[in-house]
């Protein structure tokens, strides 16, 4: 990595397991099986950027967004309901953005692999 360019390659073997406590879920319904590969974690005077790839097996979770988060679905299907708003159904190729502090329920319908970018943490 040079000063203005970041490159990387996703390595599924490098994924580490995550628990509900690691991800700071409010509650989990069903058995949580989840892994994570960090691609970037940068913070400085202009703000913070955290990016990675998460894989989550089918489960229902309650999650409060810790920052402004954009996700791109690589594989799988998920329905995300933000409290007081409509549900978005996402499948491969879909992109969604959520604001910091939004409370949500995720129903992972088939093993989900998503690329995420989180800012403002």
N, C-alpha and C positions, 0 to 999 in steps of 0.2 A: 504494500500500500504506500503510495506517495502522498504528499500533502493534499492534493485535490482529487485523487482518484481512489476509490475503494473497489476491489474485486474480491470475489470469493466463489466457492463452489459448494453446493449443498451436498453433504455427506450424511446419509441416513444412519450410517454406523456410528457417527459422532453424536447422535441425539442422546440427550440425557432425560431420564424420567422426571416428571414433575408431579407433585402432590397438590391437593387442594390448598394447603397452606402456602406452598411455593407460589402459586398463581393468585393467592388471596381471594379465593371464591368465598362467597357468603354461605353457600350451602351446596351440597352435591346430592343428587338423587340418582341412584344406580352406582355401579362400580366405576370409578375413575381410572382410566388408563390413558396416559397422556405423555408425550415426549416433546422435546424442544431443542432446536439448534439456533444459537445466537449468531447472527450475521454481522451486527454492528451495535455498538453501545458507545455513544459519543455525547459528551455534555461540555458546555462552555458558556461564554458570555452571551452567545446568540441563542441559547436554548439547548434542548436535548433531543436526541434521536435514538430510538431503540428499535431494531429490526431483527426479525428472525422467522423461522418456520416452526409451526406447532402442528402436531398430529394428535387428534383426540378421537378415541373410539366412542361409539354411541353411548350417550349419557345425557342427563339434563342437569345444567348448572345455573346458578344465580351468580352474576358477576357485575361489579361496579367498575366502569372504565376508569383506570388510574390516570389516563391522559387522553388526548385526542388520538383516536385509533382508526386506521384504515386497514382493511383486510382484503386480500385477493384470494379467492378459493381456487386451490389447485386441484383437489380431489374431494369427493364426498358431498354431503348435503347437510345443511343446518338451517333451522328456523330461529331467528333472533327477535325477541320481543322486548322493546324498550318500554319500561313502565309508563303507562298513560299514552302510549302511541301504538301504531300498527306493527304487525309482524312482517319481517322481511324474510323471504325464503331464498337461500343462496345455494348455488351449485357451481361446478367448475366454470371458471371464466368470469364469475360475478365479482363485483367490487362493492364494498360498503364502507361508509365512514361514520363514526360515532363520536360524540362530544365527551370530554372529560366530565366525570361525575354521573353520567347516565347509568341508571340501574337497569339490568337486563336479565332475561332468562334465555339460555341457549338450549335448544333441543337438537342435539347432534344425532341425525337420523342414520347416517352411514359414515364410516371412518373419514374424518375431516382432516385434510392437510391444507393449511393456510399460510400465506406469507403475510406478515403484518408489519406496519410501521406505526410506532407510538411516539408522540411528541408531547411536550408540556408536562412531563411527569414531575 
